[in-house]
């Protein structure tokens, strides 16, 4: 029986289970500390599934913050033909890597 949950953080939804490493939008938490996700949309253990409306009451997912970092550089290139206009920009999105400990 696999136990998993679907959580919401940073405007995105993630399917997590114990032992997973998840890269989520940046959280204001130091590396090494424990963080609790309270916005749990769904929990499942085998055939037993609980769906929240919108969140499951009393459910939480605990994880330990592994590191705070920035993603690989994404190149943003805008080009307008016939006018000799171009703009090149780079962007590195900050993220938090979390190790899920308890669902």
C-alpha positions as CSV (number, residue, x, y, z in Angstrom):
1,X,0.0,0.0,0.0
2,X,1.5,3.3,-1.1
3,X,0.4,6.4,0.9
4,X,0.6,9.7,-1.0
5,X,-0.9,13.2,-0.9
6,X,-1.5,16.0,-3.3
7,X,-0.4,19.4,-1.8
8,X,-0.6,22.9,-3.1
9,X,2.2,25.4,-2.7
10,X,3.3,28.4,-4.7
11,X,0.3,28.2,-6.9
12,X,1.2,24.7,-8.1
13,X,0.1,21.2,-7.1
14,X,2.5,18.3,-6.3
15,X,1.9,14.6,-5.7
16,X,4.2,13.6,-2.8
17,X,4.9,10.5,-0.7
18,X,7.3,9.8,2.2
19,X,10.9,9.9,1.0
20,X,10.3,12.1,-2.1
21,X,12.5,15.1,-2.9
22,X,10.4,17.9,-4.4
23,X,11.5,21.2,-5.9
24,X,8.9,23.8,-5.0
25,X,8.6,27.6,-5.3
26,X,10.9,29.5,-2.9
27,X,9.8,29.2,0.8
28,X,11.1,31.7,3.4
29,X,12.6,28.9,5.5
30,X,16.3,28.1,6.3
31,X,17.9,24.9,5.1
32,X,17.7,22.1,7.6
33,X,14.5,23.2,9.3
34,X,11.2,21.4,9.2
35,X,8.3,22.8,7.1
36,X,4.6,21.7,7.3
37,X,2.4,21.9,4.2
38,X,-1.2,22.6,5.4
39,X,-2.9,22.9,2.0
40,X,-3.5,19.2,1.3
41,X,-6.0,18.6,-1.5
42,X,-6.1,14.8,-1.4
43,X,-4.8,11.9,0.7
44,X,-4.7,8.3,-0.4
45,X,-3.6,5.0,1.3
46,X,-4.4,2.0,-0.8
47,X,-8.2,2.0,-1.5
48,X,-8.9,4.7,1.1
49,X,-9.0,8.1,-0.6
50,X,-10.0,11.4,1.0
51,X,-10.7,14.4,-1.2
52,X,-10.8,17.9,0.3
53,X,-13.3,20.6,-0.5
54,X,-11.0,22.4,-1.2
55,X,-8.6,21.1,1.5
56,X,-8.6,18.0,3.7
57,X,-9.3,19.1,7.3
58,X,-6.6,18.2,9.8
59,X,-4.2,16.8,7.2
60,X,-0.7,18.0,6.8
61,X,2.5,16.9,5.1
62,X,5.9,17.5,6.9
63,X,9.1,17.9,5.1
64,X,12.7,18.9,5.8
65,X,14.2,21.8,3.7
66,X,17.3,20.4,2.0
67,X,18.5,23.5,0.3
68,X,17.7,26.9,-1.2
69,X,19.0,27.4,-4.7
70,X,18.4,28.8,-8.1
71,X,17.4,26.9,-11.2
72,X,19.4,26.7,-14.5
73,X,19.4,29.9,-16.6
74,X,16.5,30.3,-19.0
75,X,17.2,32.5,-22.0
76,X,14.5,35.0,-22.9
77,X,15.1,36.3,-26.5
78,X,12.7,38.7,-28.2
79,X,13.1,39.5,-31.8
80,X,11.3,41.8,-34.2
81,X,12.0,41.2,-37.9
82,X,12.5,44.0,-40.3
83,X,13.3,46.6,-37.6
84,X,16.6,45.2,-36.3
85,X,15.3,44.9,-32.8
86,X,16.3,42.1,-30.5
87,X,16.6,41.7,-26.7
88,X,18.4,38.9,-24.9
89,X,17.8,38.4,-21.2
90,X,18.5,35.6,-18.8
91,X,16.5,34.4,-15.8
92,X,17.2,32.1,-12.9
93,X,14.2,31.0,-10.9
94,X,14.8,30.5,-7.1
95,X,13.5,27.3,-5.6
96,X,13.4,25.3,-2.4
97,X,14.2,21.6,-2.4
98,X,12.2,19.7,0.3
99,X,12.6,16.1,1.4
100,X,9.1,14.8,2.4
101,X,9.3,12.9,5.7
102,X,5.7,12.3,6.8
103,X,2.4,12.3,5.0
